[in-house]
């Protein structure tokens, strides 16, 4: 799309009302809004429920000396209909609290979920998780760590976390990605980025 075409599009929108219809571990909000139409004019009132949970960080922790990655495994209720079991292997991840920066969360979660200290931390991408149904934005970070001595079960008791650390060869992580063993969006996107990054910098 050319800049001139893009500049002619009316992108006005307005929220008429927002109400919290459920307040629990996560919130659900009902929002009524209008927006400009591509063919001109304005939409009627549209109401949508939206899952509200704040923003999230995903962390790809890499040991360049060993060429290994830190992955974590934990029970996920949303995976209960999978054919095998609802324990998923993922990259380290956590929610951003209002007082924290995304990078601070990446460092904190790496320690809480895997007992590792990150260095050379950098944001590599961000994306909207599912903008039709949630406000969540995901920040993916790459960081380096010494994974030679870490192992065990981690997590915070107050958050009911039970997290098993896996230190795997990068090639094994890519195999799990290709075979669908790693199947959540944050982990897929992080590993696909890492594979592309390695190819571009080989």
N, C-alpha and C positions, 0 to 999 in steps of 0.2 A: 504494500500500500504506500503510495507516494505521500510526502509530507503535505502537499496541497490538498489531497483528498482527505487525509486524516484531519486537517484543520477545519474542514467544512462540516464535520460530524458534530452534532449537538450531543454533548455528554453530561447534560444536567440531570441531577437526581435529587430526591428529597425524602427524608424519613418523616412519616406522619406520626408514628408512635412506636414505642418499644416497651414490651412488658415481659417480666420474668414469669414464665408459666411453670417452671420447675426449678427448685433450688436444692441441690444435693452435692454429691462429690463433684459433679459437673452441673452446669446450669443449662436450661433450655429457654431461649428468648423467642417471643413472637414479635415480629417487626412488620409494620405496615408502611409501604413506600410507593413512590412513583418514580419513573425514569423516562427520559426522552426516547422516542422511537426512531429507528434508522430511516423510516419513510416519512418522518415528520410527525409533529404533535407529541403528545405525552400519554403514557400508559394510564389506565385506570389504577385505582388502588390495588396493590398486590400485597398479600400477606404470606409470610413464610416463617416457619419455625427454624431456629438455628441453634446448633450445639455450640456452647461457649465454654472453652476450657483454657484459654490463654495460649501463648506460643511455646514452641518446643525446640529443643536442641538435640541433634544427633551427632555423635562423636565417632570418627574413625581413628582409632588409636593404633599406630603402626610402629614397629621396632625395625628401623632400617638396617641395623646390623644383622639381625636374624631373618629379616623379611617375613615377619609374622604380624598378625593382627589380633587384637583383643576383641572377642565377641562374647556376648552374654546370653544366658538362657533363663527364661522364667515363664511361669504360667500366665496365659493371656485368655481371659474369659471370652473375648471376641473370636477366638480361634477354636471354640468348643465344638464346632461342626466339622472340623477337619477329620479326614479319614483315620489318621493315626492317633494324635493326641494334641492337646492345646498348649504344649510347651514349645515356645518359639526361640530360635537362635537369631539374635539381632545385634546391631551395633549398640553401643552405650547411648542412652538417651534420657532426657529429663525435661521437666517443665520449667519455664522461666518465671521466677517470682518477680513481683513489681519492682523490687529494690535492686535487682541484679541485671547485669549486662549478659548478653547471650554468651560471650566468651567466658565470663566468670562461671556460668552454669556448666559449660563444657568441661572446664577444669574441675569443678566441684563434683560433677556426676562421674567423671572418670575415677576419682578417688573413692566415692561412695559405692559405686557399682562394681569396681574392679581393683581397687587398692593401688592404682597407679598414678604417678605424677606426670602430667603432660608437659612437654616443651615444644617450642616452635609451632605454637597453635595458630591456625589461620582459618578464617571462614572461606569455604569454597563455593557455597551456593545457598540460596534460600528459595522456598517455593510455598505456594498455598496448598494445604493438604487436600481439601475438598471444598472449594469456595461456594458450591451450591448449597452446602448444608452446615458449614462450620466456618468460624472466623480464624481458625488456627493457621499460623504461619510457622514453617519449619526452617531452622537454621542448621546447616550441616558444616561441621568443623573437621579439619584434619589436624592431628597432633602426633608428635613422636613420643615414645616412651621406652624404657627398658623393661622388656617383658620376660627376661631370662629367669626371674625368680618368683614371679607372681602366680598364684593359684588359689583356689578355695571358693567359698560361698560368701557373698557380700549382700549389702542392702541395709535399709533402715527399718528397725522393728516398728517404729511409730507409723511407718507407711506400709506395713505388712509386706515388705519386700523380701523375696527369697531368690537370690540371683547367683547362678553358677557361672563362673568365668571359664571361657575356653580360649586358649592361646593356640592359634592355628597358623599354618603356613599360608601365605597369601594365595598360592595356587589352590589350596584346599578351600579357602573361602570363595574363590571364583567358581570352583566346582559345585559347592553348595548353592551358589547363586544360580548357576546354569541348570541344576537339577531341581530347582524349586524348593529346596530345603530351607533356604532363606527366602521368606515370602512376604515380609512386611515392607511397606513403601519406603520408609526412611532408610532401611538397610539396603534395599535394592538400589535406590538412587545413589547412596553413598558409595557402594561398591562399584557401580557402573561408572561413576565419576572417577574413582581411583584407577580402575582398569584403563579408562581413556587417558587419564593423566600419565600413567606409566607408558602407554603406547606412544603418546606424543613426546615424551621425554626420554625414550629409550636411546 
